[in-house]
Amino acid sequence: MPTPLLALRDASFPMADCAVCGKPVLTFVALDDDGAERRVCVHCDSAVADHLKWVSPGELEQAGYYFGAPPADGGEKGGCSTGCGSCAVKKH
């Protein structure tokens, strides 16, 4: 069984521009009221631009997201390392 870090090496993550957050964000698939799939921002649940960019774990970390414990410096870029608390209050 591969270790989690080895499996992560080959992973890719969907990012798109979020007009509400004003930056590229990680996205997920949500269902609308009619059951249709749509991509939304992980921070604010707003629909995101149609153009997805699939990024590597390294590119995701460069955008300010991280895996495991938060960086010692608290992070200075966007994504979950900003300390804004938006991810902490989500109930997904």
C-alpha positions in Angstrom: 0.0 0.0 0.0 1.5 3.4 -1.0 2.2 5.9 1.6 -0.2 9.0 1.6 2.6 11.3 0.5 3.5 9.1 -2.5 -0.2 9.0 -3.5 -0.4 12.8 -3.1 2.5 13.2 -5.5 0.4 12.1 -8.4 -2.8 13.9 -7.4 -4.2 17.0 -9.0 -6.7 19.6 -7.5 -9.3 21.7 -9.3 -8.9 25.5 -8.9 -10.8 28.3 -10.6 -11.2 32.1 -10.1 -13.8 33.1 -7.6 -15.3 36.6 -8.2 -16.5 36.9 -4.6 -13.2 36.0 -3.0 -11.2 37.8 -5.7 -8.6 35.1 -6.2 -8.0 31.6 -7.5 -9.5 29.1 -5.1 -9.9 25.4 -4.6 -13.3 24.1 -5.8 -15.7 21.3 -5.2 -18.8 19.9 -6.9 -22.2 20.8 -5.3 -25.7 20.0 -6.5 -28.1 22.9 -7.2 -31.8 22.7 -6.4 -32.5 20.8 -9.6 -29.8 18.2 -8.9 -27.4 19.6 -11.5 -23.7 19.6 -10.7 -21.9 22.9 -10.4 -18.4 24.0 -9.2 -18.2 26.2 -6.2 -15.6 27.9 -4.1 -14.4 26.1 -0.9 -14.4 29.4 1.0 -17.7 31.0 0.1 -19.8 28.4 -1.8 -20.2 30.8 -4.7 -20.3 29.4 -8.2 -16.9 29.8 -9.9 -15.7 30.5 -13.4 -16.2 27.7 -15.8 -12.5 27.4 -16.6 -10.9 24.9 -14.2 -7.1 24.6 -13.8 -6.0 21.2 -12.4 -2.9 21.9 -10.3 -0.3 19.7 -8.6 0.2 19.6 -4.8 3.2 21.9 -5.1 1.2 24.4 -7.1 -1.6 24.2 -4.6 0.8 25.0 -1.8 2.2 27.9 -3.8 -1.4 29.2 -3.9 -1.4 29.2 0.0 -3.0 25.9 0.7 -1.1 23.2 2.7 -1.3 19.6 3.8 -1.0 18.5 7.4 -0.1 21.0 10.1 -0.1 24.7 9.3 3.2 26.2 8.3 5.2 27.6 11.2 5.0 31.1 9.8 1.2 31.0 9.5 1.4 31.4 5.8 1.2 34.6 3.9 -0.7 33.7 0.7 -4.3 33.0 -0.1 -6.2 29.8 0.5 -6.6 28.2 3.9 -3.4 29.6 5.4 -4.7 33.2 5.5 -6.3 32.7 8.9 -9.6 34.4 7.8 -11.6 31.6 9.5 -13.9 31.0 6.5 -12.9 27.3 6.3 -13.2 26.8 10.0 -16.9 27.9 10.1 -18.0 25.9 7.1 -20.2 22.9 8.0 -19.5 20.7 5.0 
